[in-house]
Amino acid sequence: MTSPTARLKRLWVASSPLTDSVDEAQPRRTRWDFIGNSIAWPLAVMLVLHRVFILAVNGSVTDDFTTVYSAIRRSIDGVPVYNEIYHHVDPHYLYNPGATLLLTPLGWSTDFDSARLGFIIVNALAIVAAMALLTRLFGFSLRSLVWPTSIALAFLTESVRNTLIFSNINGILLLALVAFLWLLLHGHSWWAGIVIGLAILVKPQFAPLLFLPAVKLDWKTVVGGITVPVAFNIVAWPLVPGASDYLTRLVPYLGDVRDYANSSLAGFAVYFGMPPALESILWLIFAAIVGIGVIVLLRWRYTDPLLWATTTSGLLLTGVFFLSSLGQMYYSMTLFPLMFTLLLRTSVFHTWPAWLAAYLFLTPDGWITNEAPDLTRWLEYFRGTAGWAMLLIIITTCALSWWRAEYDDAGRRWSKGKGTEPALSPRSHR
């Protein structure tokens, strides 16, 4: 009898990969490595040092670390954690009791400045490590120009700058995401589940990524990804002071859509007073775009797993940013694995619209001008929204075009096998 996994491998599967195979056992170098490294390494090192020891140490009005550190200290001191005034605009502590337990080591030091600097450095190192792991995942040597170039480009983005300036945990979460993809693609199911479970514990927005192992019946990863956050919260509930306030006070607040620092579709709708019916229609349209893209990309889950996993994860995460109640531009850091597909033979990022979208949600450039303050302020606040919306459309369009190209190629092969001239595809008539 054929196993479910064997049957699944024949269901909705492309006949050939879209990219060349990646041989991690023989890392690739390029002929430009010497000059490339000579340029990229000094830039990468100086950008990292500047972002960490100048921008991040100087800080900003927005200070996520103080919020987290104060909550952890309250937990350690036996004071209810969720005691903030949530109708104020100040950054709030939004982590569940399980995540509070996981983050407890942050509060062990009573020296706030040292704890903050250490947290910033750990996040910066995590981003550098994530770039190294992505470089190897895509088959390139760490001695190639790919690693230092990726570090330099990453530290130029708004996502990395603000993650370090605001002193939040997104650098560590990026490393967790990349580690999850690496473990998943290399068959380390339990470890992949544990890593993504920890990421979900801290930021539930990673939960849709359990689709990747689930669709391949990799139940070990799915079980691990669900068990870790559940177990941490069960253990934490009697240990974290005022844990029940998370459900009674914080969860209702999380259900509200805020009209500031929110680049999601819901935030856009609230800010401009969009009619609820129009917002619902737009939400359904973009949800359908995500769904279609995810389904079409499934064709390459076995024949081209690296392209499939990185592109699908990027599509799912962008969908979460755009369609959920809260989306902040620095979330876009988690799209770096998708952008690394540029190094493959086929990629969403072989198209110029994808790079325009990336500019909109990654650039630190300010667009407010005194010549048109209202218009440019809207552009500044919601360029991330536009970039995410564009990327959703672009990914799904690319997936459909890849499927159509595969269909045309299959038709030509069939025609040749029958001894007739291949039928012209619609593209031949352009």
TIPADREN-479142 format. One record per residue (C-alpha): residue in three letters; x, y, z. Coordinates in Angstrom, 2 decimals. Each point is the difference from the previous one (the first is absolute). Example, Ala and Ser with C-alpha at 12.3 -4.5 7.8 and 13.67 -1.06 7.14 Angstrom:
// TIPADREN-479142
PT  rest  X  Y  Z
PT  ALA  12.30  -4.50  7.80
PT  SER  1.37  3.44  -0.66
//
This chain:
// TIPADREN-479142
PT  rest  X  Y  Z
PT  MET  0.00  0.00  0.00
PT  THR  1.30  3.45  -0.91
PT  SER  0.70  2.22  3.00
PT  PRO  -1.68  3.42  0.33
PT  THR  3.38  1.69  -0.39
PT  ALA  0.73  -1.89  -3.22
PT  ARG  -3.41  0.92  -1.41
PT  LEU  0.52  3.61  1.02
PT  LYS  3.27  0.13  -1.94
PT  ARG  -1.97  -0.70  -3.19
PT  LEU  -2.78  2.49  0.69
PT  TRP  0.30  3.49  -1.50
PT  VAL  3.75  -0.24  -0.52
PT  ALA  2.06  1.62  -2.74
PT  SER  1.93  -2.35  -2.27
PT  SER  3.25  1.98  0.25
PT  PRO  1.60  2.62  2.25
PT  LEU  0.11  3.68  -0.81
PT  THR  3.54  0.43  1.33
PT  ASP  3.29  -1.85  -0.06
PT  SER  0.74  -2.30  2.92
PT  VAL  1.98  1.51  2.88
PT  ASP  2.98  -2.05  1.17
PT  GLU  0.85  1.16  3.51
PT  ALA  2.78  -2.59  0.20
PT  GLN  1.90  1.98  -2.65
PT  PRO  -0.66  3.68  0.79
PT  ARG  0.18  2.28  -2.99
PT  ARG  2.40  2.88  -0.48
PT  THR  -0.19  2.73  -2.63
PT  ARG  2.70  1.51  -2.17
PT  TRP  -0.68  3.38  1.61
PT  ASP  0.61  -1.18  3.58
PT  PHE  3.38  1.66  0.49
PT  ILE  -1.04  3.48  -1.02
PT  GLY  -3.51  -0.53  1.38
PT  ASN  1.27  -0.95  3.45
PT  SER  2.43  2.91  -0.08
PT  ILE  -2.96  2.33  -0.45
PT  ALA  -2.73  -1.74  1.97
PT  TRP  1.78  -0.96  3.23
PT  PRO  1.10  3.53  0.99
PT  LEU  -3.48  1.31  -0.82
PT  ALA  -1.68  -2.81  1.94
PT  VAL  2.18  0.42  3.09
PT  MET  -0.40  3.78  0.11
PT  LEU  -3.75  -0.16  -0.56
PT  VAL  -0.41  -2.54  2.82
PT  LEU  2.12  2.06  2.38
PT  HIS  -1.84  3.21  -0.89
PT  ARG  -3.46  -1.54  0.39
PT  VAL  0.88  -1.65  3.33
PT  PHE  2.23  2.48  1.80
PT  ILE  -1.31  3.29  -1.41
PT  LEU  -3.62  -0.29  -1.13
PT  ALA  -1.13  -2.72  2.40
PT  VAL  1.91  1.26  3.03
PT  ASN  -1.39  3.50  -0.60
PT  GLY  -3.46  -1.54  -0.18
PT  SER  -3.29  1.61  -0.94
PT  VAL  -3.27  1.20  1.48
PT  THR  -1.31  -3.46  -0.87
PT  ASP  1.63  -2.36  2.49
PT  ASP  -1.20  -3.60  -0.08
PT  PHE  2.71  -1.32  2.31
PT  THR  -1.02  2.12  3.00
PT  THR  -3.55  -1.32  -0.34
PT  VAL  1.15  -3.63  -0.10
PT  TYR  2.66  0.41  2.70
PT  SER  -2.45  1.71  2.36
PT  ALA  -2.57  -2.76  -0.48
PT  ILE  2.61  -2.71  0.62
PT  ARG  1.17  1.79  3.14
PT  ARG  -3.60  0.20  1.22
PT  SER  -0.32  -3.74  -0.54
PT  ILE  3.20  -0.69  1.94
PT  ASP  -1.05  2.35  2.82
PT  GLY  -3.45  -1.57  0.29
PT  VAL  -1.89  3.00  -1.39
PT  PRO  -2.85  -0.60  -2.50
PT  VAL  1.48  0.16  -3.50
PT  TYR  -2.99  1.27  -1.98
PT  ASN  -0.71  3.15  2.03
PT  GLU  0.46  2.63  -2.72
PT  ILE  -2.52  2.61  -1.11
PT  TYR  -0.75  -1.35  -3.46
PT  HIS  -1.87  3.00  -1.37
PT  HIS  3.26  1.97  0.12
PT  VAL  2.16  0.10  -3.14
PT  ASP  3.20  -1.04  1.80
PT  PRO  1.56  -3.33  -1.07
PT  HIS  -1.71  -2.79  1.90
PT  TYR  1.17  -3.41  1.14
PT  LEU  -1.84  -2.41  -2.31
PT  TYR  1.62  -3.37  0.69
PT  ASN  -1.95  -2.92  1.45
PT  PRO  0.96  -1.60  3.35
PT  GLY  1.96  -2.76  -1.76
PT  ALA  2.10  2.54  -1.88
PT  THR  0.47  1.90  3.26
PT  LEU  1.46  -3.15  1.55
PT  LEU  2.28  -0.52  -3.01
PT  LEU  1.24  3.60  0.16
PT  THR  0.57  -0.02  3.76
PT  PRO  3.83  -0.05  -0.33
PT  LEU  -0.23  3.55  -1.39
PT  GLY  -0.99  1.19  3.45
PT  TRP  2.67  -1.80  1.99
PT  SER  2.33  2.98  -0.29
PT  THR  -0.95  3.05  2.04
PT  ASP  2.29  2.17  -2.14
PT  PHE  -2.47  1.27  -2.60
PT  ASP  2.54  1.61  -2.34
PT  SER  2.18  -3.12  -0.13
PT  ALA  -3.03  -2.22  -0.57
PT  ARG  -1.22  2.21  -2.85
PT  LEU  3.40  0.18  -1.69
PT  GLY  0.45  -3.75  0.33
PT  PHE  -3.43  -0.60  -1.53
PT  ILE  0.80  2.31  -2.92
PT  ILE  3.30  -1.77  -0.66
PT  VAL  -1.64  -3.44  0.15
PT  ASN  -2.61  1.10  -2.55
PT  ALA  2.66  1.44  -2.31
PT  LEU  2.03  -3.21  0.21
PT  ALA  -3.16  -2.02  -0.67
PT  ILE  -0.60  1.96  -3.21
PT  VAL  3.60  -0.57  -1.10
PT  ALA  -0.35  -3.72  0.80
PT  ALA  -3.28  -0.16  -1.94
PT  MET  1.73  1.46  -3.05
PT  ALA  2.74  -2.64  0.36
PT  LEU  -2.52  -2.83  0.23
PT  LEU  -1.91  1.31  -3.02
PT  THR  3.24  0.27  -1.96
PT  ARG  0.72  -3.67  0.69
PT  LEU  -3.62  -1.04  -0.54
PT  PHE  0.18  1.42  -3.52
PT  GLY  3.22  -1.85  -0.72
PT  PHE  2.60  2.75  0.31
PT  SER  3.19  -0.03  2.02
PT  LEU  0.40  2.35  2.95
PT  ARG  3.21  1.07  -1.72
PT  SER  -1.99  1.25  -2.99
PT  LEU  -1.20  3.57  -0.32
PT  VAL  -3.59  -1.06  0.71
PT  TRP  0.28  0.02  3.79
PT  PRO  1.58  3.44  0.55
PT  THR  -2.16  1.53  -2.73
PT  SER  -3.16  -1.34  1.62
PT  ILE  1.10  1.34  3.40
PT  ALA  0.66  3.46  -1.44
PT  LEU  -3.32  0.09  -1.86
PT  ALA  -1.93  -1.29  3.02
PT  PHE  1.42  2.65  2.32
PT  LEU  -0.96  2.70  -2.50
PT  THR  -3.70  -0.85  0.33
PT  GLU  -2.60  1.66  2.19
PT  SER  -0.84  -3.40  1.47
PT  VAL  3.45  -0.65  1.46
PT  ARG  0.63  3.63  0.97
PT  ASN  -3.24  0.29  1.95
PT  THR  0.29  -3.46  1.51
PT  LEU  3.29  1.07  1.56
PT  ILE  -1.02  3.59  0.77
PT  PHE  -3.27  -1.11  1.63
PT  SER  1.91  -2.88  1.66
PT  ASN  -2.53  -2.71  -0.81
PT  ILE  0.36  -3.73  -0.59
PT  ASN  -0.51  -0.20  -3.76
PT  GLY  3.65  -0.76  -0.76
PT  ILE  -0.19  -3.16  2.10
PT  LEU  -3.31  -0.89  -1.64
PT  LEU  1.57  0.36  -3.45
PT  LEU  2.68  -2.49  1.01
PT  ALA  -2.70  -2.34  1.33
PT  LEU  -1.87  0.21  -3.32
PT  VAL  3.12  -0.74  -2.05
PT  ALA  0.97  -2.84  2.35
PT  PHE  -3.51  -1.45  -0.36
PT  LEU  0.24  0.05  -3.80
PT  TRP  3.47  -1.57  0.08
PT  LEU  -1.07  -2.75  2.43
PT  LEU  -3.22  -0.66  -1.91
PT  LEU  1.75  -0.31  -3.36
PT  HIS  2.67  -2.28  1.48
PT  GLY  -2.49  -2.38  1.59
PT  HIS  0.61  0.89  3.67
PT  SER  -3.71  -0.03  0.79
PT  TRP  -0.01  0.11  3.79
PT  TRP  2.55  2.79  0.18
PT  ALA  -1.88  1.95  -2.67
PT  GLY  -3.16  -0.34  2.09
PT  ILE  1.72  1.17  3.18
PT  VAL  1.52  3.05  -1.71
PT  ILE  -3.20  1.12  -1.72
PT  GLY  -1.88  -0.72  3.22
PT  LEU  2.23  2.42  1.89
PT  ALA  -0.53  2.61  -2.73
PT  ILE  -3.78  -0.49  0.19
PT  LEU  0.17  0.29  3.80
PT  VAL  1.52  3.48  -0.32
PT  LYS  -1.82  1.11  -3.18
PT  PRO  -3.11  -2.01  -0.97
PT  GLN  0.26  1.51  -3.51
PT  PHE  2.37  -2.89  -0.79
PT  ALA  -2.76  -2.59  0.54
PT  PRO  -1.04  -0.12  -3.70
PT  LEU  3.47  -1.38  -0.81
PT  LEU  -1.14  -3.32  1.48
PT  PHE  -1.71  -0.37  -3.37
PT  LEU  3.40  -0.85  -1.52
PT  PRO  0.51  -3.25  1.93
PT  ALA  -3.72  -0.79  0.23
PT  VAL  -0.49  -0.08  -3.77
PT  LYS  2.80  -2.59  -0.25
PT  LEU  -1.43  -2.04  2.92
PT  ASP  3.02  0.82  2.15
PT  TRP  -1.91  -0.42  3.23
PT  LYS  3.08  0.08  2.24
PT  THR  0.63  3.62  -0.92
PT  VAL  -3.67  0.91  0.35
PT  VAL  -0.28  -1.67  3.40
PT  GLY  3.17  1.71  1.19
PT  GLY  -1.18  3.38  -1.27
PT  ILE  -3.28  -0.31  1.90
PT  THR  1.28  -1.73  3.14
PT  VAL  2.76  2.51  0.84
PT  PRO  -2.23  3.11  0.40
PT  VAL  -2.75  -1.99  1.71
PT  ALA  2.42  -1.62  2.46
PT  PHE  1.73  3.29  0.83
PT  ASN  -3.34  1.67  0.74
PT  ILE  -1.20  -2.89  2.16
PT  VAL  3.18  0.16  2.06
PT  ALA  0.01  3.81  0.12
PT  TRP  -3.62  0.51  1.01
PT  PRO  0.47  -0.66  3.75
PT  LEU  3.45  1.63  0.01
PT  VAL  -0.62  3.36  -1.70
PT  PRO  -1.75  2.49  2.33
PT  GLY  -3.38  1.07  -1.34
PT  ALA  0.12  -2.44  -2.92
PT  SER  -3.80  -0.04  -0.25
PT  ASP  0.10  3.72  -0.82
PT  TYR  1.46  -1.01  -3.36
PT  LEU  -3.42  -1.36  -0.98
PT  THR  -2.16  2.59  1.74
PT  ARG  1.97  3.16  -0.72
PT  LEU  2.55  -0.51  -2.78
PT  VAL  -1.85  -2.27  -2.44
PT  PRO  -2.92  2.48  -0.37
PT  TYR  2.57  2.74  -0.69
PT  LEU  1.68  -2.17  -2.64
PT  GLY  -3.37  -0.34  -1.72
PT  ASP  -0.19  3.75  -0.57
PT  VAL  1.49  1.50  -3.16
PT  ARG  2.19  2.96  0.83
PT  ASP  0.25  2.95  -2.39
PT  TYR  3.68  0.81  0.64
PT  ALA  3.20  -1.85  -0.98
PT  ASN  -2.13  -2.60  -1.75
PT  SER  0.71  -0.80  -3.65
PT  SER  -2.52  -2.83  -0.31
PT  LEU  -3.10  0.27  -2.17
PT  ALA  -2.08  0.34  3.18
PT  GLY  2.22  2.82  1.26
PT  PHE  -0.28  1.74  -3.38
PT  ALA  -3.79  -0.37  0.09
PT  VAL  -0.32  1.41  3.52
PT  TYR  2.34  2.91  -0.71
PT  PHE  -1.94  1.12  -3.08
PT  GLY  -3.47  -0.95  1.25
PT  MET  -0.54  -2.57  -2.74
PT  PRO  -3.54  -1.41  -0.18
PT  PRO  -0.07  -3.46  1.64
PT  ALA  -1.51  -1.58  -3.11
PT  LEU  2.86  1.23  -2.19
PT  GLU  2.56  -1.16  2.56
PT  SER  -1.62  -3.45  0.05
PT  ILE  0.03  -0.22  -3.79
PT  LEU  3.67  0.95  -0.17
PT  TRP  0.82  -2.46  2.77
PT  LEU  -1.73  -2.83  -1.86
PT  ILE  1.70  0.90  -3.28
PT  PHE  3.48  -0.05  1.51
PT  ALA  -0.74  -3.10  2.06
PT  ALA  -0.98  -1.70  -3.27
PT  ILE  3.24  1.21  -1.60
PT  VAL  1.98  -1.57  2.85
PT  GLY  -2.00  -3.22  -0.21
PT  ILE  0.44  -0.34  -3.77
PT  GLY  3.73  0.67  0.27
PT  VAL  0.45  -2.56  2.77
PT  ILE  -1.91  -2.67  -1.95
PT  VAL  1.89  0.56  -3.26
PT  LEU  3.38  0.02  1.77
PT  LEU  -0.83  -3.43  1.43
PT  ARG  0.93  -1.47  -3.38
PT  TRP  3.69  0.43  0.85
PT  ARG  -0.05  -1.22  3.63
PT  TYR  1.82  -3.20  -0.99
PT  THR  1.74  0.87  -3.27
PT  ASP  1.37  3.38  1.17
PT  PRO  -0.25  0.07  3.82
PT  LEU  2.34  2.95  0.63
PT  LEU  -1.82  2.33  -2.38
PT  TRP  -3.36  -1.28  1.24
PT  ALA  0.73  0.37  3.72
PT  THR  1.58  3.45  -0.19
PT  THR  -2.56  1.42  -2.44
PT  THR  -3.00  -1.49  1.80
PT  SER  1.25  1.16  3.40
PT  GLY  0.44  3.49  -1.43
PT  LEU  -3.51  -0.04  -1.44
PT  LEU  -1.55  -1.22  3.26
PT  LEU  1.87  2.51  2.16
PT  THR  -0.79  2.91  -2.32
PT  GLY  -3.62  -1.09  0.11
PT  VAL  0.10  0.09  3.80
PT  PHE  1.56  3.47  0.04
PT  PHE  -2.55  1.36  -2.47
PT  LEU  -3.19  -1.79  1.09
PT  SER  0.35  -0.13  3.80
PT  SER  -1.01  2.74  2.42
PT  LEU  3.58  1.24  0.48
PT  GLY  2.84  0.26  -2.50
PT  GLN  3.21  1.92  0.61
PT  MET  2.60  0.57  -2.69
PT  TYR  2.88  -1.51  1.94
PT  TYR  -1.81  -3.35  -0.21
PT  SER  1.26  0.01  -3.61
PT  MET  3.38  -1.26  1.22
PT  THR  -1.51  -3.49  -0.06
PT  LEU  -0.28  0.29  -3.79
PT  PHE  3.79  -0.23  -0.39
PT  PRO  -0.17  -3.77  -0.78
PT  LEU  -2.40  0.78  -2.86
PT  MET  2.36  2.69  -1.30
PT  PHE  2.91  -2.47  0.03
PT  THR  -1.77  -1.91  -2.80
PT  LEU  1.53  2.67  -2.23
PT  LEU  3.01  -2.36  -0.03
PT  LEU  -2.04  -2.78  -1.63
PT  ARG  -0.74  -0.46  -3.70
PT  THR  -3.66  0.84  0.57
PT  SER  -1.25  2.50  2.56
PT  VAL  -2.69  2.53  0.73
PT  PHE  2.88  2.44  0.44
PT  HIS  1.05  -0.35  -3.62
PT  THR  -2.75  2.55  -0.73
PT  TRP  0.27  3.76  0.46
PT  PRO  -3.44  0.40  1.67
PT  ALA  1.18  -2.24  2.85
PT  TRP  2.92  2.34  0.63
PT  LEU  -2.28  3.03  -0.09
PT  ALA  -2.17  -1.69  2.63
PT  ALA  3.09  -0.83  2.07
PT  TYR  1.13  3.61  -0.16
PT  LEU  -3.35  1.14  1.36
PT  PHE  0.06  -2.25  3.08
PT  LEU  3.76  -0.10  0.65
PT  THR  1.35  3.48  -0.69
PT  PRO  0.80  2.33  2.92
PT  ASP  -0.50  2.99  -2.31
PT  GLY  -2.43  2.62  1.27
PT  TRP  -2.54  1.31  -2.50
PT  ILE  -1.61  2.89  1.88
PT  THR  0.46  3.40  -1.65
PT  ASN  -1.29  3.46  0.91
PT  GLU  -1.16  0.46  -3.61
PT  ALA  -2.73  -2.65  0.40
PT  PRO  -0.10  -0.91  3.70
PT  ASP  -3.28  -1.94  0.04
PT  LEU  0.64  -2.09  -3.10
PT  THR  3.60  -0.82  0.87
PT  ARG  -0.89  -0.76  3.63
PT  TRP  -2.49  -2.58  -1.26
PT  LEU  2.65  -1.39  -2.32
PT  GLU  2.46  -0.24  2.89
PT  TYR  -2.50  -1.72  2.30
PT  PHE  -1.36  -2.49  -2.51
PT  ARG  2.73  -0.71  -2.54
PT  GLY  0.52  -3.29  1.84
PT  THR  -3.67  -0.82  -0.56
PT  ALA  0.40  0.66  -3.73
PT  GLY  3.21  -2.03  -0.15
PT  TRP  -1.55  -3.02  1.71
PT  ALA  -3.10  0.16  -2.22
PT  MET  2.21  0.16  -3.09
PT  LEU  2.13  -2.92  1.15
PT  LEU  -3.05  -2.21  0.59
PT  ILE  -1.20  0.68  -3.54
PT  ILE  3.49  -0.47  -1.47
PT  ILE  0.68  -3.33  1.72
PT  THR  -3.31  -1.47  -1.09
PT  THR  0.39  1.36  -3.53
PT  CYS  3.48  -1.53  -0.24
PT  ALA  -1.28  -3.34  1.30
PT  LEU  -2.76  -0.01  -2.62
PT  SER  2.46  0.91  -2.75
PT  TRP  2.34  -2.83  1.06
PT  TRP  -2.93  -2.42  -0.10
PT  ARG  -1.04  1.27  -3.44
PT  ALA  3.56  -0.36  -1.30
PT  GLU  0.08  -3.56  1.31
PT  TYR  -3.31  -0.71  -1.73
PT  ASP  1.30  1.44  -3.28
PT  ASP  3.21  -2.03  0.23
PT  ALA  -1.97  -3.17  0.64
PT  GLY  -2.16  0.76  -3.04
PT  ARG  3.02  0.48  -2.22
PT  ARG  1.54  -3.26  1.20
PT  TRP  -3.26  -1.82  -0.66
PT  SER  -0.24  1.49  -3.50
PT  LYS  3.56  -1.06  -0.82
PT  GLY  -0.70  -3.49  1.28
PT  LYS  -3.00  -0.24  -2.33
PT  GLY  2.15  1.09  -2.95
PT  THR  -1.74  3.34  -0.52
PT  GLU  1.16  3.55  0.31
PT  PRO  -0.33  1.40  3.54
PT  ALA  -3.03  2.17  0.52
PT  LEU  0.70  3.67  0.45
PT  SER  -0.55  1.27  3.52
PT  PRO  -1.92  3.23  0.52
PT  ARG  3.32  1.71  0.72
PT  SER  1.13  -0.75  -3.56
PT  HIS  -2.68  2.31  -1.37
PT  ARG  1.18  3.06  1.94
//
